[in-house]
Amino acid sequence: MSYRYVCRCCGMKVGEIQQSNVSEWQLGFQFLTQQERQHIISKDEIGNTVVRVVCDYCKEALDQNPDLSVVGNPLQ
């Protein structure tokens, strides 16, 4: 099982962890509320975990244009 991090705004792959012995606790998921977990973490079609984050490029764009944060996919 792998953990794939993708940008929630542009869809770019940010990173991937392909170790099966990594726990969700080691990744810090225990700090998320149930609602945050449902919004940020999902499974793909083959069972790998997909974590939706914001890449550096999109973070900079959102910081410069805060109104974009209310749009579903602001930079796609």
PDB file of N, H, CA, C and O in Angstrom:
ATOM      1  N   MET A   1       0.846  -1.169   0.000  1.00  0.00           N
ATOM      2  CA  MET A   1       0.000   0.000   0.000  1.00  0.00           C
ATOM      3  C   MET A   1       0.896   1.238   0.000  1.00  0.00           C
ATOM      4  O   MET A   1       1.932   1.264   0.665  1.00  0.00           O
ATOM      5  N   SER A   2       0.493   2.249  -0.743  1.00  0.00           N
ATOM      6  H   SER A   2      -0.348   2.227  -1.283  1.00  0.00           H
ATOM      7  CA  SER A   2       1.266   3.483  -0.777  1.00  0.00           C
ATOM      8  C   SER A   2       0.385   4.664  -0.374  1.00  0.00           C
ATOM      9  O   SER A   2      -0.843   4.581  -0.397  1.00  0.00           O
ATOM     10  N   TYR A   3       1.029   5.744  -0.012  1.00  0.00           N
ATOM     11  H   TYR A   3       2.026   5.812   0.007  1.00  0.00           H
ATOM     12  CA  TYR A   3       0.369   7.005   0.295  1.00  0.00           C
ATOM     13  C   TYR A   3       0.813   7.992  -0.772  1.00  0.00           C
ATOM     14  O   TYR A   3       1.997   8.311  -0.873  1.00  0.00           O
ATOM     15  N   ARG A   4      -0.130   8.476  -1.564  1.00  0.00           N
ATOM     16  H   ARG A   4      -1.092   8.217  -1.481  1.00  0.00           H
ATOM     17  CA  ARG A   4       0.169   9.413  -2.641  1.00  0.00           C
ATOM     18  C   ARG A   4      -0.391  10.775  -2.266  1.00  0.00           C
ATOM     19  O   ARG A   4      -1.579  10.905  -1.967  1.00  0.00           O
ATOM     20  N   TYR A   5       0.459  11.782  -2.281  1.00  0.00           N
ATOM     21  H   TYR A   5       1.423  11.676  -2.524  1.00  0.00           H
ATOM     22  CA  TYR A   5       0.057  13.148  -1.969  1.00  0.00           C
ATOM     23  C   TYR A   5      -0.129  13.903  -3.281  1.00  0.00           C
ATOM     24  O   TYR A   5       0.793  13.992  -4.092  1.00  0.00           O
ATOM     25  N   VAL A   6      -1.331  14.448  -3.483  1.00  0.00           N
ATOM     26  H   VAL A   6      -2.080  14.376  -2.824  1.00  0.00           H
ATOM     27  CA  VAL A   6      -1.634  15.219  -4.686  1.00  0.00           C
ATOM     28  C   VAL A   6      -2.212  16.570  -4.280  1.00  0.00           C
ATOM     29  O   VAL A   6      -2.854  16.702  -3.238  1.00  0.00           O
ATOM     30  N   CYS A   7      -1.974  17.562  -5.120  1.00  0.00           N
ATOM     31  H   CYS A   7      -1.453  17.455  -5.967  1.00  0.00           H
ATOM     32  CA  CYS A   7      -2.493  18.902  -4.849  1.00  0.00           C
ATOM     33  C   CYS A   7      -3.992  18.923  -5.099  1.00  0.00           C
ATOM     34  O   CYS A   7      -4.459  18.486  -6.151  1.00  0.00           O
ATOM     35  N   ARG A   8      -4.740  19.430  -4.134  1.00  0.00           N
ATOM     36  H   ARG A   8      -4.361  19.785  -3.280  1.00  0.00           H
ATOM     37  CA  ARG A   8      -6.197  19.484  -4.266  1.00  0.00           C
ATOM     38  C   ARG A   8      -6.636  20.541  -5.264  1.00  0.00           C
ATOM     39  O   ARG A   8      -7.783  20.530  -5.710  1.00  0.00           O
ATOM     40  N   CYS A   9      -5.733  21.462  -5.622  1.00  0.00           N
ATOM     41  H   CYS A   9      -4.801  21.471  -5.259  1.00  0.00           H
ATOM     42  CA  CYS A   9      -6.089  22.541  -6.549  1.00  0.00           C
ATOM     43  C   CYS A   9      -5.763  22.196  -7.997  1.00  0.00           C
ATOM     44  O   CYS A   9      -6.614  22.319  -8.878  1.00  0.00           O
ATOM     45  N   CYS A  10      -4.523  21.763  -8.240  1.00  0.00           N
ATOM     46  H   CYS A  10      -3.831  21.664  -7.525  1.00  0.00           H
ATOM     47  CA  CYS A  10      -4.092  21.540  -9.624  1.00  0.00           C
ATOM     48  C   CYS A  10      -3.946  20.066  -9.988  1.00  0.00           C
ATOM     49  O   CYS A  10      -3.794  19.736 -11.165  1.00  0.00           O
ATOM     50  N   GLY A  11      -3.990  19.175  -9.001  1.00  0.00           N
ATOM     51  H   GLY A  11      -4.114  19.443  -8.046  1.00  0.00           H
ATOM     52  CA  GLY A  11      -3.892  17.747  -9.276  1.00  0.00           C
ATOM     53  C   GLY A  11      -2.469  17.220  -9.428  1.00  0.00           C
ATOM     54  O   GLY A  11      -2.282  16.031  -9.687  1.00  0.00           O
ATOM     55  N   MET A  12      -1.464  18.078  -9.273  1.00  0.00           N
ATOM     56  H   MET A  12      -1.616  19.044  -9.062  1.00  0.00           H
ATOM     57  CA  MET A  12      -0.079  17.656  -9.428  1.00  0.00           C
ATOM     58  C   MET A  12       0.325  16.704  -8.303  1.00  0.00           C
ATOM     59  O   MET A  12      -0.062  16.893  -7.149  1.00  0.00           O
ATOM     60  N   LYS A  13       1.101  15.687  -8.648  1.00  0.00           N
ATOM     61  H   LYS A  13       1.416  15.534  -9.585  1.00  0.00           H
ATOM     62  CA  LYS A  13       1.622  14.763  -7.642  1.00  0.00           C
ATOM     63  C   LYS A  13       2.701  15.489  -6.846  1.00  0.00           C
ATOM     64  O   LYS A  13       3.673  15.987  -7.414  1.00  0.00           O
ATOM     65  N   VAL A  14       2.524  15.544  -5.533  1.00  0.00           N
ATOM     66  H   VAL A  14       1.734  15.139  -5.072  1.00  0.00           H
ATOM     67  CA  VAL A  14       3.460  16.231  -4.655  1.00  0.00           C
ATOM     68  C   VAL A  14       4.495  15.253  -4.111  1.00  0.00           C
ATOM     69  O   VAL A  14       5.660  15.613  -3.942  1.00  0.00           O
ATOM     70  N   GLY A  15       4.082  14.032  -3.839  1.00  0.00           N
ATOM     71  H   GLY A  15       3.136  13.740  -3.977  1.00  0.00           H
ATOM     72  CA  GLY A  15       4.997  13.031  -3.318  1.00  0.00           C
ATOM     73  C   GLY A  15       4.303  11.704  -3.118  1.00  0.00           C
ATOM     74  O   GLY A  15       3.085  11.599  -3.257  1.00  0.00           O
ATOM     75  N   GLU A  16       5.092  10.683  -2.788  1.00  0.00           N
ATOM     76  H   GLU A  16       6.082  10.768  -2.676  1.00  0.00           H
ATOM     77  CA  GLU A  16       4.526   9.352  -2.569  1.00  0.00           C
ATOM     78  C   GLU A  16       5.393   8.579  -1.593  1.00  0.00           C
ATOM     79  O   GLU A  16       6.621   8.638  -1.654  1.00  0.00           O
ATOM     80  N   ILE A  17       4.751   7.858  -0.698  1.00  0.00           N
ATOM     81  H   ILE A  17       3.753   7.810  -0.649  1.00  0.00           H
ATOM     82  CA  ILE A  17       5.434   6.977   0.244  1.00  0.00           C
ATOM     83  C   ILE A  17       4.987   5.567  -0.102  1.00  0.00           C
ATOM     84  O   ILE A  17       3.796   5.263  -0.040  1.00  0.00           O
ATOM     85  N   GLN A  18       5.922   4.706  -0.465  1.00  0.00           N
ATOM     86  H   GLN A  18       6.890   4.953  -0.516  1.00  0.00           H
ATOM     87  CA  GLN A  18       5.573   3.358  -0.901  1.00  0.00           C
ATOM     88  C   GLN A  18       5.961   2.295   0.109  1.00  0.00           C
ATOM     89  O   GLN A  18       6.125   1.131  -0.256  1.00  0.00           O
ATOM     90  N   GLN A  19       6.110   2.665   1.352  1.00  0.00           N
ATOM     91  H   GLN A  19       5.976   3.611   1.649  1.00  0.00           H
ATOM     92  CA  GLN A  19       6.459   1.698   2.381  1.00  0.00           C
ATOM     93  C   GLN A  19       5.195   1.180   3.039  1.00  0.00           C
ATOM     94  O   GLN A  19       4.324   1.962   3.422  1.00  0.00           O
ATOM     95  N   SER A  20       5.092  -0.126   3.171  1.00  0.00           N
ATOM     96  H   SER A  20       5.799  -0.760   2.861  1.00  0.00           H
ATOM     97  CA  SER A  20       3.895  -0.709   3.774  1.00  0.00           C
ATOM     98  C   SER A  20       3.913  -0.632   5.297  1.00  0.00           C
ATOM     99  O   SER A  20       2.877  -0.826   5.933  1.00  0.00           O
ATOM    100  N   ASN A  21       5.058  -0.354   5.886  1.00  0.00           N
ATOM    101  H   ASN A  21       5.899  -0.196   5.369  1.00  0.00           H
ATOM    102  CA  ASN A  21       5.148  -0.329   7.346  1.00  0.00           C
ATOM    103  C   ASN A  21       4.963   1.065   7.937  1.00  0.00           C
ATOM    104  O   ASN A  21       5.230   1.254   9.124  1.00  0.00           O
ATOM    105  N   VAL A  22       4.519   2.041   7.163  1.00  0.00           N
ATOM    106  H   VAL A  22       4.302   1.887   6.199  1.00  0.00           H
ATOM    107  CA  VAL A  22       4.264   3.390   7.664  1.00  0.00           C
ATOM    108  C   VAL A  22       2.829   3.429   8.196  1.00  0.00           C
ATOM    109  O   VAL A  22       1.885   3.018   7.520  1.00  0.00           O
ATOM    110  N   SER A  23       2.694   3.926   9.407  1.00  0.00           N
ATOM    111  H   SER A  23       3.461   4.259   9.955  1.00  0.00           H
ATOM    112  CA  SER A  23       1.352   3.993   9.997  1.00  0.00           C
ATOM    113  C   SER A  23       0.762   5.394   9.808  1.00  0.00           C
ATOM    114  O   SER A  23       1.479   6.368   9.580  1.00  0.00           O
ATOM    115  N   GLU A  24      -0.549   5.457   9.909  1.00  0.00           N
ATOM    116  H   GLU A  24      -1.132   4.665  10.095  1.00  0.00           H
ATOM    117  CA  GLU A  24      -1.215   6.755   9.814  1.00  0.00           C
ATOM    118  C   GLU A  24      -0.805   7.642  10.982  1.00  0.00           C
ATOM    119  O   GLU A  24      -0.808   8.868  10.863  1.00  0.00           O
ATOM    120  N   TRP A  25      -0.455   7.035  12.104  1.00  0.00           N
ATOM    121  H   TRP A  25      -0.453   6.040  12.201  1.00  0.00           H
ATOM    122  CA  TRP A  25       0.023   7.811  13.248  1.00  0.00           C
ATOM    123  C   TRP A  25       1.335   8.502  12.898  1.00  0.00           C
ATOM    124  O   TRP A  25       1.526   9.670  13.239  1.00  0.00           O
ATOM    125  N   GLN A  26       2.248   7.794  12.220  1.00  0.00           N
ATOM    126  H   GLN A  26       2.093   6.845  11.944  1.00  0.00           H
ATOM    127  CA  GLN A  26       3.524   8.384  11.819  1.00  0.00           C
ATOM    128  C   GLN A  26       3.334   9.531  10.833  1.00  0.00           C
ATOM    129  O   GLN A  26       4.157  10.445  10.772  1.00  0.00           O
ATOM    130  N   LEU A  27       2.264   9.484  10.071  1.00  0.00           N
ATOM    131  H   LEU A  27       1.595   8.742  10.121  1.00  0.00           H
ATOM    132  CA  LEU A  27       1.983  10.541   9.106  1.00  0.00           C
ATOM    133  C   LEU A  27       1.222  11.711   9.717  1.00  0.00           C
ATOM    134  O   LEU A  27       1.026  12.734   9.062  1.00  0.00           O
ATOM    135  N   GLY A  28       0.791  11.567  10.967  1.00  0.00           N
ATOM    136  H   GLY A  28       0.950  10.736  11.500  1.00  0.00           H
ATOM    137  CA  GLY A  28       0.113  12.656  11.663  1.00  0.00           C
ATOM    138  C   GLY A  28      -1.379  12.731  11.431  1.00  0.00           C
ATOM    139  O   GLY A  28      -2.003  13.735  11.774  1.00  0.00           O
ATOM    140  N   PHE A  29      -1.968  11.695  10.856  1.00  0.00           N
ATOM    141  H   PHE A  29      -1.461  10.880  10.577  1.00  0.00           H
ATOM    142  CA  PHE A  29      -3.395  11.718  10.550  1.00  0.00           C
ATOM    143  C   PHE A  29      -4.269  11.764  11.804  1.00  0.00           C
ATOM    144  O   PHE A  29      -5.436  12.149  11.729  1.00  0.00           O
ATOM    145  N   GLN A  30      -3.716  11.373  12.956  1.00  0.00           N
ATOM    146  H   GLN A  30      -2.768  11.060  13.017  1.00  0.00           H
ATOM    147  CA  GLN A  30      -4.506  11.362  14.184  1.00  0.00           C
ATOM    148  C   GLN A  30      -4.890  12.784  14.618  1.00  0.00           C
ATOM    149  O   GLN A  30      -5.792  12.955  15.438  1.00  0.00           O
ATOM    150  N   PHE A  31      -4.224  13.785  14.081  1.00  0.00           N
ATOM    151  H   PHE A  31      -3.491  13.645  13.415  1.00  0.00           H
ATOM    152  CA  PHE A  31      -4.545  15.165  14.443  1.00  0.00           C
ATOM    153  C   PHE A  31      -5.713  15.731  13.641  1.00  0.00           C
ATOM    154  O   PHE A  31      -6.198  16.823  13.939  1.00  0.00           O
ATOM    155  N   LEU A  32      -6.166  14.999  12.632  1.00  0.00           N
ATOM    156  H   LEU A  32      -5.772  14.112  12.390  1.00  0.00           H
ATOM    157  CA  LEU A  32      -7.286  15.447  11.809  1.00  0.00           C
ATOM    158  C   LEU A  32      -8.605  15.060  12.458  1.00  0.00           C
ATOM    159  O   LEU A  32      -8.726  13.995  13.063  1.00  0.00           O
ATOM    160  N   THR A  33      -9.585  15.934  12.323  1.00  0.00           N
ATOM    161  H   THR A  33      -9.487  16.799  11.831  1.00  0.00           H
ATOM    162  CA  THR A  33     -10.936  15.579  12.768  1.00  0.00           C
ATOM    163  C   THR A  33     -11.515  14.588  11.764  1.00  0.00           C
ATOM    164  O   THR A  33     -10.962  14.402  10.680  1.00  0.00           O
ATOM    165  N   GLN A  34     -12.617  13.960  12.119  1.00  0.00           N
ATOM    166  H   GLN A  34     -13.067  14.111  12.999  1.00  0.00           H
ATOM    167  CA  GLN A  34     -13.260  13.013  11.202  1.00  0.00           C
ATOM    168  C   GLN A  34     -13.674  13.709   9.911  1.00  0.00           C
ATOM    169  O   GLN A  34     -13.543  13.140   8.827  1.00  0.00           O
ATOM    170  N   GLN A  35     -14.167  14.925  10.022  1.00  0.00           N
ATOM    171  H   GLN A  35     -14.273  15.387  10.902  1.00  0.00           H
ATOM    172  CA  GLN A  35     -14.583  15.689   8.838  1.00  0.00           C
ATOM    173  C   GLN A  35     -13.373  16.023   7.964  1.00  0.00           C
ATOM    174  O   GLN A  35     -13.454  15.926   6.739  1.00  0.00           O
ATOM    175  N   GLU A  36     -12.261  16.412   8.571  1.00  0.00           N
ATOM    176  H   GLU A  36     -12.195  16.491   9.566  1.00  0.00           H
ATOM    177  CA  GLU A  36     -11.043  16.700   7.809  1.00  0.00           C
ATOM    178  C   GLU A  36     -10.533  15.440   7.125  1.00  0.00           C
ATOM    179  O   GLU A  36     -10.113  15.488   5.969  1.00  0.00           O
ATOM    180  N   ARG A  37     -10.567  14.321   7.825  1.00  0.00           N
ATOM    181  H   ARG A  37     -10.908  14.282   8.765  1.00  0.00           H
ATOM    182  CA  ARG A  37     -10.121  13.057   7.231  1.00  0.00           C
ATOM    183  C   ARG A  37     -10.944  12.717   5.985  1.00  0.00           C
ATOM    184  O   ARG A  37     -10.393  12.297   4.967  1.00  0.00           O
ATOM    185  N   GLN A  38     -12.259  12.901   6.072  1.00  0.00           N
ATOM    186  H   GLN A  38     -12.706  13.242   6.899  1.00  0.00           H
ATOM    187  CA  GLN A  38     -13.129  12.598   4.934  1.00  0.00           C
ATOM    188  C   GLN A  38     -12.834  13.512   3.756  1.00  0.00           C
ATOM    189  O   GLN A  38     -12.951  13.095   2.604  1.00  0.00           O
ATOM    190  N   HIS A  39     -12.454  14.753   4.032  1.00  0.00           N
ATOM    191  H   HIS A  39     -12.359  15.091   4.968  1.00  0.00           H
ATOM    192  CA  HIS A  39     -12.182  15.722   2.976  1.00  0.00           C
ATOM    193  C   HIS A  39     -10.792  15.549   2.364  1.00  0.00           C
ATOM    194  O   HIS A  39     -10.602  15.796   1.173  1.00  0.00           O
ATOM    195  N   ILE A  40      -9.824  15.126   3.172  1.00  0.00           N
ATOM    196  H   ILE A  40      -9.978  14.925   4.139  1.00  0.00           H
ATOM    197  CA  ILE A  40      -8.427  15.108   2.749  1.00  0.00           C
ATOM    198  C   ILE A  40      -7.950  13.729   2.302  1.00  0.00           C
ATOM    199  O   ILE A  40      -7.142  13.640   1.378  1.00  0.00           O
ATOM    200  N   ILE A  41      -8.419  12.664   2.923  1.00  0.00           N
ATOM    201  H   ILE A  41      -9.075  12.737   3.674  1.00  0.00           H
ATOM    202  CA  ILE A  41      -7.891  11.322   2.683  1.00  0.00           C
ATOM    203  C   ILE A  41      -8.930  10.464   1.975  1.00  0.00           C
ATOM    204  O   ILE A  41     -10.095  10.422   2.372  1.00  0.00           O
ATOM    205  N   SER A  42      -8.492   9.779   0.916  1.00  0.00           N
ATOM    206  H   SER A  42      -7.546   9.813   0.594  1.00  0.00           H
ATOM    207  CA  SER A  42      -9.380   8.859   0.197  1.00  0.00           C
ATOM    208  C   SER A  42      -8.556   7.681  -0.308  1.00  0.00           C
ATOM    209  O   SER A  42      -7.336   7.655  -0.152  1.00  0.00           O
ATOM    210  N   LYS A  43      -9.220   6.725  -0.904  1.00  0.00           N
ATOM    211  H   LYS A  43     -10.212   6.746  -1.030  1.00  0.00           H
ATOM    212  CA  LYS A  43      -8.555   5.558  -1.500  1.00  0.00           C
ATOM    213  C   LYS A  43      -8.745   5.616  -3.013  1.00  0.00           C
ATOM    214  O   LYS A  43      -9.793   6.043  -3.498  1.00  0.00           O
ATOM    215  N   ASP A  44      -7.721   5.183  -3.756  1.00  0.00           N
ATOM    216  H   ASP A  44      -6.870   4.837  -3.362  1.00  0.00           H
ATOM    217  CA  ASP A  44      -7.878   5.104  -5.206  1.00  0.00           C
ATOM    218  C   ASP A  44      -8.451   3.744  -5.585  1.00  0.00           C
ATOM    219  O   ASP A  44      -8.788   2.946  -4.711  1.00  0.00           O
ATOM    220  N   GLU A  45      -8.560   3.481  -6.868  1.00  0.00           N
ATOM    221  H   GLU A  45      -8.285   4.130  -7.578  1.00  0.00           H
ATOM    222  CA  GLU A  45      -9.211   2.260  -7.345  1.00  0.00           C
ATOM    223  C   GLU A  45      -8.480   0.979  -6.981  1.00  0.00           C
ATOM    224  O   GLU A  45      -9.089  -0.091  -6.997  1.00  0.00           O
ATOM    225  N   ILE A  46      -7.202   1.048  -6.654  1.00  0.00           N
ATOM    226  H   ILE A  46      -6.706   1.916  -6.641  1.00  0.00           H
ATOM    227  CA  ILE A  46      -6.470  -0.164  -6.282  1.00  0.00           C
ATOM    228  C   ILE A  46      -6.151  -0.217  -4.788  1.00  0.00           C
ATOM    229  O   ILE A  46      -5.384  -1.073  -4.345  1.00  0.00           O
ATOM    230  N   GLY A  47      -6.733   0.688  -4.019  1.00  0.00           N
ATOM    231  H   GLY A  47      -7.356   1.383  -4.379  1.00  0.00           H
ATOM    232  CA  GLY A  47      -6.604   0.626  -2.570  1.00  0.00           C
ATOM    233  C   GLY A  47      -5.504   1.463  -1.947  1.00  0.00           C
ATOM    234  O   GLY A  47      -5.318   1.423  -0.731  1.00  0.00           O
ATOM    235  N   ASN A  48      -4.770   2.221  -2.752  1.00  0.00           N
ATOM    236  H   ASN A  48      -4.921   2.253  -3.740  1.00  0.00           H
ATOM    237  CA  ASN A  48      -3.749   3.102  -2.195  1.00  0.00           C
ATOM    238  C   ASN A  48      -4.410   4.334  -1.595  1.00  0.00           C
ATOM    239  O   ASN A  48      -5.497   4.730  -2.016  1.00  0.00           O
ATOM    240  N   THR A  49      -3.762   4.932  -0.623  1.00  0.00           N
ATOM    241  H   THR A  49      -2.879   4.611  -0.281  1.00  0.00           H
ATOM    242  CA  THR A  49      -4.291   6.110   0.050  1.00  0.00           C
ATOM    243  C   THR A  49      -3.865   7.368  -0.696  1.00  0.00           C
ATOM    244  O   THR A  49      -2.691   7.539  -1.024  1.00  0.00           O
ATOM    245  N   VAL A  50      -4.827   8.244  -0.959  1.00  0.00           N
ATOM    246  H   VAL A  50      -5.781   8.106  -0.692  1.00  0.00           H
ATOM    247  CA  VAL A  50      -4.562   9.523  -1.623  1.00  0.00           C
ATOM    248  C   VAL A  50      -4.816  10.627  -0.603  1.00  0.00           C
ATOM    249  O   VAL A  50      -5.890  10.704  -0.007  1.00  0.00           O
ATOM    250  N   VAL A  51      -3.813  11.476  -0.413  1.00  0.00           N
ATOM    251  H   VAL A  51      -2.941  11.413  -0.898  1.00  0.00           H
ATOM    252  CA  VAL A  51      -3.906  12.572   0.544  1.00  0.00           C
ATOM    253  C   VAL A  51      -3.901  13.877  -0.253  1.00  0.00           C
ATOM    254  O   VAL A  51      -2.958  14.173  -0.988  1.00  0.00           O
ATOM    255  N   ARG A  52      -4.976  14.647  -0.091  1.00  0.00           N
ATOM    256  H   ARG A  52      -5.742  14.407   0.506  1.00  0.00           H
ATOM    257  CA  ARG A  52      -5.115  15.907  -0.838  1.00  0.00           C
ATOM    258  C   ARG A  52      -4.514  17.051  -0.019  1.00  0.00           C
ATOM    259  O   ARG A  52      -4.992  17.375   1.069  1.00  0.00           O
ATOM    260  N   VAL A  53      -3.456  17.653  -0.568  1.00  0.00           N
ATOM    261  H   VAL A  53      -3.068  17.390  -1.451  1.00  0.00           H
ATOM    262  CA  VAL A  53      -2.748  18.762   0.067  1.00  0.00           C
ATOM    263  C   VAL A  53      -2.714  19.931  -0.914  1.00  0.00           C
ATOM    264  O   VAL A  53      -3.368  19.873  -1.955  1.00  0.00           O
ATOM    265  N   VAL A  54      -1.977  20.974  -0.609  1.00  0.00           N
ATOM    266  H   VAL A  54      -1.445  21.020   0.237  1.00  0.00           H
ATOM    267  CA  VAL A  54      -1.805  22.104  -1.525  1.00  0.00           C
ATOM    268  C   VAL A  54      -0.318  22.223  -1.838  1.00  0.00           C
ATOM    269  O   VAL A  54       0.506  22.334  -0.930  1.00  0.00           O
ATOM    270  N   CYS A  55       0.024  22.200  -3.127  1.00  0.00           N
ATOM    271  H   CYS A  55      -0.646  22.110  -3.865  1.00  0.00           H
ATOM    272  CA  CYS A  55       1.429  22.310  -3.536  1.00  0.00           C
ATOM    273  C   CYS A  55       1.917  23.746  -3.322  1.00  0.00           C
ATOM    274  O   CYS A  55       1.118  24.658  -3.108  1.00  0.00           O
ATOM    275  N   ASP A  56       3.223  23.931  -3.381  1.00  0.00           N
ATOM    276  H   ASP A  56       3.872  23.191  -3.555  1.00  0.00           H
ATOM    277  CA  ASP A  56       3.820  25.244  -3.147  1.00  0.00           C
ATOM    278  C   ASP A  56       3.313  26.292  -4.137  1.00  0.00           C
ATOM    279  O   ASP A  56       3.020  27.424  -3.752  1.00  0.00           O
ATOM    280  N   TYR A  57       3.211  25.914  -5.408  1.00  0.00           N
ATOM    281  H   TYR A  57       3.449  24.994  -5.721  1.00  0.00           H
ATOM    282  CA  TYR A  57       2.743  26.846  -6.435  1.00  0.00           C
ATOM    283  C   TYR A  57       1.334  27.331  -6.130  1.00  0.00           C
ATOM    284  O   TYR A  57       1.060  28.530  -6.186  1.00  0.00           O
ATOM    285  N   CYS A  58       0.450  26.413  -5.810  1.00  0.00           N
ATOM    286  H   CYS A  58       0.672  25.439  -5.764  1.00  0.00           H
ATOM    287  CA  CYS A  58      -0.941  26.780  -5.533  1.00  0.00           C
ATOM    288  C   CYS A  58      -1.062  27.546  -4.222  1.00  0.00           C
ATOM    289  O   CYS A  58      -1.887  28.452  -4.104  1.00  0.00           O
ATOM    290  N   LYS A  59      -0.244  27.185  -3.238  1.00  0.00           N
ATOM    291  H   LYS A  59       0.425  26.448  -3.334  1.00  0.00           H
ATOM    292  CA  LYS A  59      -0.271  27.919  -1.972  1.00  0.00           C
ATOM    293  C   LYS A  59       0.100  29.373  -2.197  1.00  0.00           C
ATOM    294  O   LYS A  59      -0.525  30.275  -1.640  1.00  0.00           O
ATOM    295  N   GLU A  60       1.110  29.597  -3.008  1.00  0.00           N
ATOM    296  H   GLU A  60       1.618  28.864  -3.461  1.00  0.00           H
ATOM    297  CA  GLU A  60       1.518  30.971  -3.309  1.00  0.00           C
ATOM    298  C   GLU A  60       0.395  31.720  -4.031  1.00  0.00           C
ATOM    299  O   GLU A  60       0.114  32.877  -3.720  1.00  0.00           O
ATOM    300  N   ALA A  61      -0.238  31.061  -4.986  1.00  0.00           N
ATOM    301  H   ALA A  61      -0.010  30.121  -5.239  1.00  0.00           H
ATOM    302  CA  ALA A  61      -1.344  31.690  -5.713  1.00  0.00           C
ATOM    303  C   ALA A  61      -2.516  31.988  -4.787  1.00  0.00           C
ATOM    304  O   ALA A  61      -3.132  33.049  -4.884  1.00  0.00           O
ATOM    305  N   LEU A  62      -2.828  31.052  -3.889  1.00  0.00           N
ATOM    306  H   LEU A  62      -2.327  30.190  -3.810  1.00  0.00           H
ATOM    307  CA  LEU A  62      -3.922  31.264  -2.931  1.00  0.00           C
ATOM    308  C   LEU A  62      -3.588  32.359  -1.928  1.00  0.00           C
ATOM    309  O   LEU A  62      -4.465  33.120  -1.519  1.00  0.00           O
ATOM    310  N   ASP A  63      -2.317  32.437  -1.530  1.00  0.00           N
ATOM    311  H   ASP A  63      -1.605  31.819  -1.862  1.00  0.00           H
ATOM    312  CA  ASP A  63      -1.901  33.498  -0.612  1.00  0.00           C
ATOM    313  C   ASP A  63      -2.046  34.874  -1.258  1.00  0.00           C
ATOM    314  O   ASP A  63      -2.419  35.842  -0.594  1.00  0.00           O
ATOM    315  N   GLN A  64      -1.751  34.956  -2.550  1.00  0.00           N
ATOM    316  H   GLN A  64      -1.448  34.170  -3.089  1.00  0.00           H
ATOM    317  CA  GLN A  64      -1.840  36.229  -3.268  1.00  0.00           C
ATOM    318  C   GLN A  64      -3.269  36.568  -3.666  1.00  0.00           C
ATOM    319  O   GLN A  64      -3.601  37.737  -3.864  1.00  0.00           O
ATOM    320  N   ASN A  65      -4.120  35.544  -3.785  1.00  0.00           N
ATOM    321  H   ASN A  65      -3.851  34.595  -3.625  1.00  0.00           H
ATOM    322  CA  ASN A  65      -5.513  35.733  -4.207  1.00  0.00           C
ATOM    323  C   ASN A  65      -6.430  34.923  -3.306  1.00  0.00           C
ATOM    324  O   ASN A  65      -6.921  33.875  -3.725  1.00  0.00           O
ATOM    325  N   PRO A  66      -6.675  35.372  -2.088  1.00  0.00           N
ATOM    326  CA  PRO A  66      -7.461  34.598  -1.123  1.00  0.00           C
ATOM    327  C   PRO A  66      -8.869  34.245  -1.600  1.00  0.00           C
ATOM    328  O   PRO A  66      -9.443  33.260  -1.135  1.00  0.00           O
ATOM    329  N   ASP A  67      -9.430  35.024  -2.510  1.00  0.00           N
ATOM    330  H   ASP A  67      -8.963  35.824  -2.887  1.00  0.00           H
ATOM    331  CA  ASP A  67     -10.770  34.736  -3.022  1.00  0.00           C
ATOM    332  C   ASP A  67     -10.830  33.408  -3.773  1.00  0.00           C
ATOM    333  O   ASP A  67     -11.904  32.821  -3.904  1.00  0.00           O
ATOM    334  N   LEU A  68      -9.695  32.932  -4.264  1.00  0.00           N
ATOM    335  H   LEU A  68      -8.822  33.409  -4.158  1.00  0.00           H
ATOM    336  CA  LEU A  68      -9.665  31.652  -4.978  1.00  0.00           C
ATOM    337  C   LEU A  68      -9.999  30.480  -4.067  1.00  0.00           C
ATOM    338  O   LEU A  68     -10.410  29.424  -4.549  1.00  0.00           O
ATOM    339  N   SER A  69      -9.830  30.646  -2.767  1.00  0.00           N
ATOM    340  H   SER A  69      -9.496  31.503  -2.376  1.00  0.00           H
ATOM    341  CA  SER A  69     -10.052  29.532  -1.837  1.00  0.00           C
ATOM    342  C   SER A  69     -11.523  29.112  -1.757  1.00  0.00           C
ATOM    343  O   SER A  69     -11.815  28.014  -1.284  1.00  0.00           O
ATOM    344  N   VAL A  70     -12.438  29.942  -2.198  1.00  0.00           N
ATOM    345  H   VAL A  70     -12.201  30.835  -2.583  1.00  0.00           H
ATOM    346  CA  VAL A  70     -13.856  29.592  -2.165  1.00  0.00           C
ATOM    347  C   VAL A  70     -14.301  28.842  -3.429  1.00  0.00           C
ATOM    348  O   VAL A  70     -15.435  28.368  -3.499  1.00  0.00           O
ATOM    349  N   VAL A  71     -13.423  28.734  -4.413  1.00  0.00           N
ATOM    350  H   VAL A  71     -12.501  29.119  -4.356  1.00  0.00           H
ATOM    351  CA  VAL A  71     -13.724  28.035  -5.651  1.00  0.00           C
ATOM    352  C   VAL A  71     -13.307  26.574  -5.508  1.00  0.00           C
ATOM    353  O   VAL A  71     -12.256  26.296  -4.930  1.00  0.00           O
ATOM    354  N   GLY A  72     -14.094  25.646  -6.014  1.00  0.00           N
ATOM    355  H   GLY A  72     -14.947  25.873  -6.484  1.00  0.00           H
ATOM    356  CA  GLY A  72     -13.823  24.219  -5.868  1.00  0.00           C
ATOM    357  C   GLY A  72     -12.453  23.798  -6.341  1.00  0.00           C
ATOM    358  O   GLY A  72     -11.707  23.198  -5.568  1.00  0.00           O
ATOM    359  N   ASN A  73     -12.090  24.085  -7.572  1.00  0.00           N
ATOM    360  H   ASN A  73     -12.696  24.573  -8.200  1.00  0.00           H
ATOM    361  CA  ASN A  73     -10.776  23.787  -8.144  1.00  0.00           C
ATOM    362  C   ASN A  73     -10.237  25.079  -8.734  1.00  0.00           C
ATOM    363  O   ASN A  73     -10.353  25.291  -9.941  1.00  0.00           O
ATOM    364  N   PRO A  74      -9.654  25.944  -7.921  1.00  0.00           N
ATOM    365  CA  PRO A  74      -9.317  27.296  -8.369  1.00  0.00           C
ATOM    366  C   PRO A  74      -8.266  27.375  -9.447  1.00  0.00           C
ATOM    367  O   PRO A  74      -8.293  28.315 -10.241  1.00  0.00           O
ATOM    368  N   LEU A  75      -7.346  26.444  -9.519  1.00  0.00           N
ATOM    369  H   LEU A  75      -7.324  25.680  -8.875  1.00  0.00           H
ATOM    370  CA  LEU A  75      -6.233  26.586 -10.458  1.00  0.00           C
ATOM    371  C   LEU A  75      -6.206  25.483 -11.497  1.00  0.00           C
ATOM    372  O   LEU A  75      -5.168  25.221 -12.104  1.00  0.00           O
ATOM    373  N   GLN A  76      -7.321  24.848 -11.700  1.00  0.00           N
ATOM    374  H   GLN A  76      -8.165  25.061 -11.206  1.00  0.00           H
ATOM    375  CA  GLN A  76      -7.371  23.769 -12.687  1.00  0.00           C
ATOM    376  C   GLN A  76      -7.940  24.265 -13.971  1.00  0.00           C
ATOM    377  O   GLN A  76      -8.062  23.499 -14.928  1.00  0.00           O
TER     378      GLN A  76
END
